[in-house]
Amino acid sequence: MRSDPTDTSDTAGTAESPRPAQVGVVVIGYNDSTHVGDAVRSALAQGPAVAEVVAVDDCSTDGSAELLDRLAADEPRLRVVRRDVNSGGCGSPRNAGIDAVTTPYVMFLDSDDVLPPGAVDALLAAATGAHAEVTSGLCVRRELPSEREQPWQAPLYTAHTVLARPSQRPRLVHDTLCVNKLYRTDFLREHDIRFPEGRFLYEDIVFTARVLAAGPRLALIPDLVYVWHVRRAAEQLSLSLDREHIDNWKARVTACALAYEILLSAGQKELARAARAKFLDHEVRMYARELGLRDADYRRAWWEHTREYLAGYDAADWELNPGAPGRLLARVVLESPEPRDLPRLRELAARPARLLPPYARTADGVPIWSADLPQVTLTPLLTRPTGILPLAIDAELQARARTSLLRLRLHELYGRVAEAGPREMDVEWHSRDDDRTHGRMTVPLVPSGAETGPDSWWSAELPVDLAGLGAGTWDLRLTVRFADGAEREVTAHALAGAGRLGRRAVPSARHVVLLVQPYATHSGALAVRMATGVRGVWQVARSRLRRLLH
């Protein structure tokens, strides 16, 4: 007897005892001899639940296949499949793995990632306990070499949950990864669910749509089941990080468009609509944040291609959550034949979103994007909850020899800020290197004057102990608290625009000298890089000299 389809108890099971050998892990790789051994070993280390590991080598030339053969000689559970021709993508080798596995369940692992201990046991326990065709767990993106971790789509994985069908949780379309999931092999084969063949970027977006379109019974678990390694300094970037060329964006749009058509043709209208909403909230925002890093030709091509795709959206697509930042941003793109307002769009695309001035209105008081783009209305902001408003706060950090000073200014937003009554702000610095926080303070917000209007603002000033921060990169994080009980977590717009805001050496009793560089991130937020001591300053100077010489 199956449990209730929306049950959120522990009926999905837990990994309390060894599981019988029922799982095949498909590891794919191409010219990744440095990492593929670690991936395979992490799969084998899952224990007796893993009956076989199928390593598919996509015609590597760096000795990867030979390395896998040596591992297989000592491990009977490991089988190596060699492709004769490189496919140029990830879909073909994964399909070869689906064809090769002999187990009731299958999951996928990339050669540069790892499975954490207990991942397979947790997934298998949930799958068998819930009679689920697809079981999914938490993935973390681990930045290397810092090892800073960020959960992927964490809201989906807060508790054990069983769903009779995907439409009960439309947010599932946001988790387009194929690697944090355990699939019943016969489910994939019966529905002929395959990855796109050949050099097809973002093949997992299409594969996930095909899975959801088939309407599987699902189990979601809060356990960590996959570690996605992010190596931004690698000579060869992963497909998801290599976004410098316009072909990458075109490939992503193609994958998202195909996913929408797959869901719609399967009668999954709610999921199809959610997929279109996800394109605005995720894809458009992510690439818009980076437009300032691209040249004029890229920007024009991106703008034109995005407008062409958005033209296919219907009224119902735009009416869904109309005040969401991704929709406002997309409307500006759709209504403008040429790229415009890129700095402002970059801030709106940030997470959390920031809508910078000016705050224009029509003659009869309707909020609009700008006087020369009145067709983009901002009326949905008038009823959007305070806790998710795209508040704009300017920040200026003045590094001084004694006490450094941080100045903050919160802007009015069509009367919504004054209506909520801003009272105070929590301020803290967050380390990008190890997730430490420092200098948390609560400061009052002082209004600019007695009257409120479009140019009203609230300000705060506070000292900053730069020496206490220490070396590394620090992000400024803020929480605005209002009289009506609402609060909004935000980041601050770095005054003086994008790029460097000036590096300065500051005497320090603790470190002798501090090298302080406030700067704007690529989304426009204030952050600060710190080097401490004479040695730290020398390392920064040497690195800078090397870049100049190069």
C-alpha positions as CSV (number, residue, x, y, z in Angstrom):
1,M,0.0,0.0,0.0
2,R,1.4,3.4,-1.0
3,S,1.6,6.4,1.3
4,D,-0.4,9.6,0.7
5,P,1.0,11.3,-2.4
6,T,1.8,14.6,-0.6
7,D,3.1,13.0,2.6
8,T,6.0,14.9,4.1
9,S,6.8,12.5,6.9
10,D,9.7,10.0,7.0
11,T,7.9,7.4,4.9
12,A,10.5,8.0,2.2
13,G,12.9,6.0,4.4
14,T,16.3,6.5,5.9
15,A,19.6,4.7,5.4
16,E,19.6,2.6,8.6
17,S,21.0,-0.7,7.2
18,P,23.0,-1.9,4.3
19,R,21.0,-2.1,1.1
20,P,21.1,-5.0,-1.4
21,A,23.1,-4.4,-4.6
22,Q,20.5,-2.7,-6.8
23,V,22.2,0.4,-8.1
24,G,24.4,1.1,-11.1
25,V,26.4,4.3,-11.2
26,V,27.3,5.7,-14.6
27,V,30.4,7.8,-14.6
28,I,31.2,9.8,-17.7
29,G,34.4,11.5,-18.6
30,Y,36.6,12.9,-21.4
31,N,40.2,13.8,-21.0
32,D,39.9,14.1,-17.2
33,S,42.5,11.7,-15.9
34,T,43.2,14.0,-13.0
35,H,39.8,13.6,-11.5
36,V,38.0,10.6,-12.9
37,G,39.7,8.1,-10.5
38,D,38.3,10.1,-7.5
39,A,34.8,10.0,-9.0
40,V,34.9,6.3,-9.6
41,R,36.3,5.6,-6.1
42,S,33.6,7.7,-4.5
43,A,31.0,5.6,-6.3
44,L,32.6,2.3,-5.3
45,A,32.9,3.5,-1.7
46,Q,29.1,3.7,-1.5
47,G,29.2,0.1,-0.3
48,P,27.2,-3.0,-1.2
49,A,24.2,-1.1,-2.5
50,V,26.2,-0.3,-5.6
51,A,26.3,-3.5,-7.8
52,E,28.2,-1.9,-10.6
53,V,30.0,1.2,-11.7
54,V,29.9,1.8,-15.5
55,A,32.6,4.2,-16.5
56,V,32.0,5.6,-20.0
57,D,35.1,7.1,-21.6
58,D,34.2,9.5,-24.4
59,C,37.3,8.7,-26.6
60,S,39.8,10.4,-24.3
61,T,43.4,11.0,-25.4
62,D,45.0,11.8,-22.0
63,G,45.2,8.3,-20.6
64,S,41.8,8.3,-18.9
65,A,40.7,5.0,-20.4
66,E,43.9,3.3,-19.4
67,L,43.6,4.6,-15.9
68,L,40.0,3.2,-15.7
69,D,41.2,-0.2,-17.1
70,R,43.8,-0.4,-14.3
71,L,41.2,0.4,-11.7
72,A,38.8,-2.2,-13.2
73,A,41.5,-4.9,-13.0
74,D,41.3,-4.8,-9.2
75,E,37.6,-4.0,-8.9
76,P,35.1,-6.5,-10.3
77,R,32.2,-4.0,-9.9
78,L,33.8,-1.6,-12.3
79,R,33.2,-1.9,-16.1
80,V,34.8,0.4,-18.6
81,V,32.9,1.4,-21.8
82,R,35.1,3.0,-24.4
83,R,33.5,5.1,-27.1
84,D,35.2,5.1,-30.5
85,V,34.4,8.7,-31.4
86,N,34.2,11.7,-29.1
87,S,30.6,12.9,-28.9
88,G,31.4,16.5,-28.0
89,G,28.9,16.5,-25.2
90,C,27.6,14.6,-22.1
91,G,24.4,13.1,-23.5
92,S,25.8,10.3,-25.7
93,P,28.1,8.8,-23.0
94,R,25.2,8.9,-20.5
95,N,23.0,7.1,-23.0
96,A,25.7,4.5,-23.4
97,G,25.6,4.1,-19.7
98,I,21.8,3.6,-19.6
99,D,22.2,0.9,-22.2
100,A,25.0,-0.8,-20.3
101,V,23.6,-1.0,-16.8
102,T,22.0,-4.2,-15.6
103,T,20.7,-3.0,-12.3
104,P,17.1,-2.0,-11.2
105,Y,18.3,1.6,-10.4
106,V,20.7,3.9,-12.1
107,M,22.3,7.3,-11.3
108,F,24.8,9.5,-13.0
109,L,28.2,11.0,-11.9
110,D,30.5,13.4,-13.8
111,S,34.2,12.7,-13.8
112,D,35.1,15.9,-11.9
113,D,32.5,15.4,-9.1
114,V,32.0,13.0,-6.3
115,L,29.3,11.1,-4.4
116,P,29.4,11.8,-0.6
117,P,29.4,8.9,1.8
118,G,25.9,7.4,2.2
119,A,24.4,9.0,-0.8
120,V,23.3,5.8,-2.6
121,D,22.0,4.2,0.6
122,A,19.8,7.3,1.4
123,L,18.5,7.5,-2.2
124,L,17.8,3.7,-2.4
125,A,16.0,3.6,1.0
126,A,13.7,6.4,-0.1
127,A,13.1,4.9,-3.5
128,T,12.1,1.5,-2.2
129,G,10.2,2.8,0.7
130,A,8.1,5.1,-1.5
131,H,7.9,2.9,-4.6
132,A,9.3,5.9,-6.5
133,E,10.4,5.9,-10.1
134,V,12.6,8.9,-9.4
135,T,14.3,9.9,-6.1
136,S,16.1,13.1,-5.7
137,G,18.3,14.6,-3.0
138,L,20.4,17.6,-2.1
139,C,23.3,18.7,-4.2
140,V,26.0,21.2,-3.1
141,R,28.2,23.3,-5.4
142,R,31.6,23.2,-3.9
143,E,34.0,26.0,-5.0
144,L,37.6,24.8,-5.4
145,P,40.1,25.4,-3.9
146,S,38.2,27.4,-1.2
147,E,35.7,24.5,-0.6
148,R,33.0,27.0,0.0
149,E,29.7,25.2,-0.5
150,Q,26.3,26.4,-1.8
151,P,23.2,24.2,-1.7
152,W,21.5,23.7,-5.1
153,Q,17.7,24.3,-5.0
154,A,17.6,23.8,-1.3
155,P,13.9,24.7,-0.8
156,L,13.0,21.4,-2.6
157,Y,14.9,19.3,-0.1
158,T,13.9,20.4,3.4
159,A,12.1,17.2,4.4
160,H,11.3,13.7,3.2
161,T,8.5,14.1,0.7
162,V,6.6,11.7,-1.6
163,L,4.8,13.1,-4.7
164,A,2.4,11.0,-6.8
165,R,3.1,13.2,-9.8
166,P,5.5,16.1,-10.6
167,S,2.7,18.7,-11.1
168,Q,2.2,18.6,-7.3
169,R,5.5,20.5,-7.0
170,P,6.0,22.8,-10.0
171,R,9.2,24.1,-8.6
172,L,10.7,20.7,-9.6
173,V,11.4,22.3,-13.0
174,H,14.1,24.4,-11.3
175,D,16.2,21.4,-10.5
176,T,17.5,20.5,-13.9
177,L,20.4,18.4,-12.7
178,C,20.3,14.7,-13.6
179,V,23.1,13.8,-11.2
180,N,21.4,14.2,-7.8
181,K,18.8,11.6,-8.7
182,L,18.2,7.9,-8.6
183,Y,16.1,6.5,-11.5
184,R,14.4,3.2,-11.9
185,T,16.1,1.8,-15.0
186,D,12.9,0.2,-16.4
187,F,11.1,3.6,-16.0
188,L,13.7,5.3,-18.3
189,R,13.7,2.4,-20.8
190,E,9.9,2.0,-20.9
191,H,9.4,5.7,-21.6
192,D,12.4,5.8,-23.9
193,I,13.8,8.7,-21.9
194,R,17.2,9.6,-23.3
195,F,19.7,12.5,-23.3
196,P,20.1,14.5,-26.6
197,E,22.9,13.0,-28.6
198,G,26.1,14.6,-29.7
199,R,27.3,18.1,-28.9
200,F,24.1,19.4,-27.3
201,L,24.9,21.8,-24.4
202,Y,22.6,21.7,-21.4
203,E,21.4,18.3,-22.2
204,D,20.3,17.7,-18.6
205,I,17.6,20.4,-19.0
206,V,16.0,18.4,-21.8
207,F,16.5,15.1,-20.0
208,T,14.8,16.4,-16.9
209,A,11.9,17.7,-18.9
210,R,11.4,14.2,-20.5
211,V,11.5,12.7,-17.0
212,L,8.9,15.0,-15.6
213,A,6.7,14.7,-18.7
214,A,6.4,11.0,-18.1
215,G,4.7,11.7,-14.7
216,P,6.8,9.6,-12.4
217,R,6.1,9.0,-8.7
218,L,8.9,10.9,-6.9
219,A,10.6,10.9,-3.5
220,L,12.6,13.9,-2.3
221,I,15.0,13.7,0.6
222,P,17.0,16.3,2.5
223,D,20.2,14.1,2.5
224,L,23.3,15.3,0.7
225,V,23.7,13.0,-2.3
226,Y,26.0,14.8,-4.7
227,V,29.0,17.2,-4.6
228,W,29.3,19.4,-7.7
229,H,32.9,20.7,-8.0
230,V,33.2,24.2,-9.4
231,R,36.7,24.9,-10.7
232,R,36.6,28.5,-12.0
233,A,40.4,28.6,-12.4
234,A,40.6,25.5,-14.6
235,E,42.2,25.8,-18.0
236,Q,39.1,24.2,-19.5
237,L,35.9,25.5,-17.9
238,S,32.9,23.3,-17.5
239,L,30.1,23.9,-19.9
240,S,28.0,25.6,-17.3
241,L,30.8,28.1,-16.5
242,D,31.9,28.8,-20.1
243,R,29.4,31.6,-20.8
244,E,31.7,34.0,-22.6
245,H,30.5,33.3,-26.2
246,I,27.0,33.9,-27.5
247,D,26.7,30.3,-28.7
248,N,26.4,29.3,-25.1
249,W,23.4,31.5,-24.6
250,K,21.8,30.3,-27.8
251,A,22.3,26.7,-26.7
252,R,20.7,27.4,-23.3
253,V,17.7,29.0,-24.9
254,T,17.3,26.1,-27.3
255,A,17.4,23.6,-24.4
256,C,14.8,25.6,-22.4
257,A,12.6,26.0,-25.4
258,L,12.7,22.3,-26.1
259,A,12.0,21.5,-22.4
260,Y,8.9,23.7,-22.6
261,E,7.6,22.0,-25.7
262,I,8.2,18.5,-24.2
263,L,6.2,19.4,-21.1
264,L,3.4,21.1,-23.0
265,S,3.0,18.3,-25.6
266,A,2.8,15.8,-22.7
267,G,-0.1,17.7,-21.2
268,Q,1.9,19.0,-18.3
269,K,0.6,22.6,-18.7
270,E,1.4,23.7,-15.2
271,L,5.0,22.4,-15.4
272,A,5.4,24.0,-18.8
273,R,4.3,27.3,-17.5
274,A,6.6,26.9,-14.5
275,A,9.5,26.2,-16.9
276,R,8.9,29.4,-18.8
277,A,8.8,31.3,-15.5
278,K,12.0,29.6,-14.4
279,F,13.7,30.8,-17.7
280,L,13.0,34.4,-16.6
281,D,13.9,34.0,-13.0
282,H,17.1,32.0,-13.5
283,E,18.5,32.0,-17.0
284,V,17.7,35.7,-18.0
285,R,18.8,37.0,-14.6
286,M,22.1,35.0,-14.6
287,Y,23.2,36.1,-18.1
288,A,21.9,39.7,-17.6
289,R,24.2,40.1,-14.6
290,E,27.2,39.4,-16.8
291,L,26.3,41.6,-19.8
292,G,28.7,44.3,-18.5
293,L,31.5,41.9,-18.9
294,R,30.8,41.3,-22.6
295,D,31.6,43.4,-25.7
296,A,29.1,45.3,-27.7
297,D,28.7,42.6,-30.3
298,Y,27.8,40.0,-27.7
299,R,25.4,42.4,-26.0
300,R,23.5,43.1,-29.3
301,A,23.4,39.4,-30.2
302,W,22.2,38.4,-26.7
303,W,19.5,41.1,-26.7
304,E,18.3,40.2,-30.2
305,H,18.1,36.4,-29.5
306,T,16.4,37.0,-26.1
307,R,13.8,39.3,-27.6
308,E,13.1,36.7,-30.3
309,Y,12.4,34.0,-27.7
310,L,10.4,36.2,-25.3
311,A,8.1,37.2,-28.2
312,G,6.6,33.7,-27.9
313,Y,5.4,34.3,-24.4
314,D,1.7,34.8,-24.0
315,A,-0.3,36.9,-21.6
316,A,-0.6,34.1,-19.1
317,D,3.2,33.8,-18.9
318,W,3.5,37.5,-18.1
319,E,0.7,37.5,-15.6
320,L,2.3,34.8,-13.4
321,N,4.0,36.7,-10.5
322,P,4.3,40.0,-12.6
323,G,6.4,41.8,-10.0
324,A,9.2,39.3,-10.0
325,P,12.6,40.8,-11.0
326,G,13.1,38.4,-13.9
327,R,9.8,39.4,-15.5
328,L,10.4,43.2,-15.1
329,L,13.9,42.7,-16.6
330,A,12.5,40.6,-19.5
331,R,9.8,43.2,-20.3
332,V,12.5,45.9,-20.7
333,V,14.4,43.6,-23.1
334,L,11.2,42.7,-25.0
335,E,10.1,46.3,-25.4
336,S,13.5,47.7,-26.4
337,P,14.9,47.1,-29.9
338,E,18.5,47.8,-28.7
339,P,20.4,47.1,-25.5
340,R,19.7,49.8,-22.8
341,D,20.0,50.5,-19.1
342,L,22.5,47.7,-18.6
343,P,23.8,48.9,-15.2
344,R,20.3,49.2,-13.9
345,L,19.3,45.8,-15.3
346,R,22.4,44.2,-13.8
347,E,21.3,45.4,-10.3
348,L,17.7,44.2,-10.9
349,A,19.2,40.8,-11.9
350,A,21.2,40.5,-8.7
351,R,20.2,38.2,-5.8
352,P,18.6,39.8,-3.9
353,A,17.3,42.2,-6.6
354,R,17.9,45.9,-6.4
355,L,15.9,48.4,-8.4
356,L,18.0,51.6,-8.7
357,P,16.5,55.1,-9.3
358,P,15.0,56.9,-11.2
359,Y,11.5,55.9,-10.1
360,A,9.5,57.4,-12.9
361,R,5.7,57.8,-13.1
362,T,3.3,58.7,-15.9
363,A,1.3,61.9,-15.7
364,D,-1.4,60.1,-13.8
365,G,0.9,58.6,-11.3
366,V,1.4,55.0,-12.7
367,P,4.9,53.6,-11.9
368,I,6.9,52.9,-15.0
369,W,10.5,51.8,-15.9
370,S,11.4,55.2,-17.3
371,A,9.9,58.2,-19.1
372,D,11.0,56.9,-22.5
373,L,9.8,53.4,-21.8
374,P,6.3,53.9,-20.3
375,Q,4.9,50.6,-21.7
376,V,6.9,48.7,-19.0
377,T,4.8,49.3,-16.0
378,L,6.0,48.7,-12.4
379,T,2.5,48.7,-10.9
380,P,3.0,45.2,-9.5
381,L,5.5,46.6,-7.0
382,L,2.7,48.6,-5.3
383,T,1.2,45.3,-3.9
384,R,4.4,43.2,-3.7
385,P,5.1,42.1,-0.1
386,T,7.7,44.3,1.7
387,G,9.9,41.3,2.4
388,I,10.6,40.7,-1.3
389,L,10.7,44.3,-2.7
390,P,13.8,45.1,-4.8
391,L,15.1,47.7,-2.4
392,A,18.0,49.9,-3.4
393,I,20.7,50.8,-0.9
394,D,23.8,52.7,-1.8
395,A,27.0,51.9,0.1
396,E,30.3,53.8,0.3
397,L,33.3,52.4,2.3
398,Q,35.9,54.9,3.3
399,A,39.1,53.2,4.4
400,R,41.0,55.3,7.0
401,A,44.1,54.9,9.1
402,R,42.2,54.9,12.3
403,T,38.5,54.1,12.0
404,S,37.0,53.3,8.6
405,L,33.5,54.4,7.9
406,L,30.6,52.8,6.0
407,R,27.8,55.1,4.7
408,L,24.5,53.6,3.7
409,R,21.5,55.1,2.0
410,L,18.1,53.4,1.5
411,H,16.0,54.8,-1.3
412,E,12.2,55.2,-1.4
413,L,10.3,53.0,-3.8
414,Y,7.0,54.4,-5.0
415,G,6.0,55.1,-1.4
416,R,6.3,51.5,-0.3
417,V,9.4,52.0,2.0
418,A,7.8,54.9,3.9
419,E,4.6,52.9,4.2
420,A,6.4,50.0,5.8
421,G,8.4,52.4,8.1
422,P,12.1,51.5,8.0
423,R,13.5,51.5,11.5
424,E,16.9,49.9,11.6
425,M,19.4,47.8,9.7
426,D,21.5,44.8,10.6
427,V,25.0,45.1,9.0
428,E,27.6,42.3,8.8
429,W,30.5,41.2,6.6
430,H,30.5,37.7,5.2
431,S,33.7,35.9,4.2
432,R,33.6,34.3,0.7
433,D,36.4,32.0,1.6
434,D,35.1,30.2,4.7
435,D,31.5,31.5,5.4
436,R,32.6,33.4,8.5
437,T,30.7,36.5,9.5
438,H,32.2,39.5,11.2
439,G,31.3,42.9,12.6
440,R,27.5,42.4,13.0
441,M,25.9,45.7,14.1
442,T,22.4,47.0,14.3
443,V,22.1,50.7,13.4
444,P,19.1,53.0,13.2
445,L,17.9,54.4,9.9
446,V,17.5,58.2,9.9
447,P,15.0,59.7,7.5
448,S,16.1,62.5,5.2
449,G,13.4,64.9,6.3
450,A,9.9,65.3,7.5
451,E,8.3,64.8,4.1
452,T,8.2,61.6,2.0
453,G,8.4,61.6,-1.7
454,P,10.1,60.0,-4.7
455,D,13.5,61.4,-3.6
456,S,13.2,60.5,0.1
457,W,15.8,58.3,1.7
458,W,17.0,56.9,5.0
459,S,20.6,56.8,6.0
460,A,23.0,55.2,8.4
461,E,26.7,55.5,9.3
462,L,28.8,53.0,11.2
463,P,32.5,52.3,11.9
464,V,34.1,49.3,10.2
465,D,36.9,47.3,11.9
466,L,38.9,46.4,8.7
467,A,41.7,44.8,10.7
468,G,39.2,42.5,12.3
469,L,38.1,41.2,9.0
470,G,41.4,39.7,8.1
471,A,42.7,38.6,4.6
472,G,40.3,37.5,1.9
473,T,37.2,38.7,0.1
474,W,34.2,39.9,2.2
475,D,30.7,40.7,1.0
476,L,28.5,43.2,2.7
477,R,25.1,41.8,3.9
478,L,22.2,43.9,5.2
479,T,18.8,43.2,6.7
480,V,16.3,46.1,6.8
481,R,13.7,46.0,9.6
482,F,10.4,47.8,9.3
483,A,7.9,49.1,11.8
484,D,5.2,46.8,10.4
485,G,7.3,43.7,11.4
486,A,8.6,43.0,7.9
487,E,12.3,42.6,7.1
488,R,14.2,42.4,3.9
489,E,17.7,40.8,3.4
490,V,19.6,42.8,0.8
491,T,23.0,43.6,-0.6
492,A,24.1,47.2,-1.3
493,H,24.9,49.0,-4.5
494,A,28.5,50.0,-4.6
495,L,28.8,53.8,-5.3
496,A,31.1,54.8,-8.1
497,G,29.8,52.1,-10.4
498,A,31.3,48.8,-11.4
499,G,35.0,47.9,-11.3
500,R,37.6,49.1,-8.9
501,L,36.7,51.7,-6.3
502,G,40.4,52.3,-5.4
503,R,43.0,50.2,-3.5
504,R,44.5,51.8,-0.4
505,A,47.2,50.8,2.1
506,V,46.1,51.5,5.7
507,P,48.4,51.4,8.7
508,S,47.3,48.8,11.3
509,A,48.4,48.1,14.8
510,R,47.5,44.5,14.5
511,H,48.9,43.7,11.0
512,V,51.3,46.6,10.5
513,V,49.6,47.4,7.1
514,L,46.3,46.5,5.5
515,L,45.8,46.6,1.7
516,V,42.1,47.4,1.3
517,Q,40.2,47.3,-2.0
518,P,36.5,48.1,-2.0
519,Y,35.0,47.0,-5.3
520,A,31.7,46.3,-7.1
521,T,30.9,42.7,-7.9
522,H,29.7,41.9,-11.4
523,S,26.2,42.4,-10.1
524,G,27.1,45.8,-8.7
525,A,27.2,44.9,-5.0
526,L,29.8,46.3,-2.6
527,A,32.5,43.9,-1.5
528,V,36.0,44.3,-0.2
529,R,39.3,42.5,-0.8
530,M,41.8,42.5,2.1
531,A,45.5,41.7,2.3
532,T,47.1,41.8,5.7
533,G,50.7,42.3,6.7
534,V,53.7,43.2,4.6
535,R,53.9,39.7,3.1
536,G,50.2,39.8,2.1
537,V,50.6,43.3,0.5
538,W,53.7,42.1,-1.3
539,Q,51.9,39.0,-2.7
540,V,49.1,41.2,-4.1
541,A,51.6,43.7,-5.6
542,R,53.5,40.8,-7.2
543,S,50.3,39.3,-8.6
544,R,49.3,42.6,-10.0
545,L,52.7,43.1,-11.6
546,R,52.5,39.7,-13.3
547,R,49.1,40.5,-14.8
548,L,50.4,43.8,-16.1
549,L,53.5,42.1,-17.7
550,H,51.3,39.3,-19.1
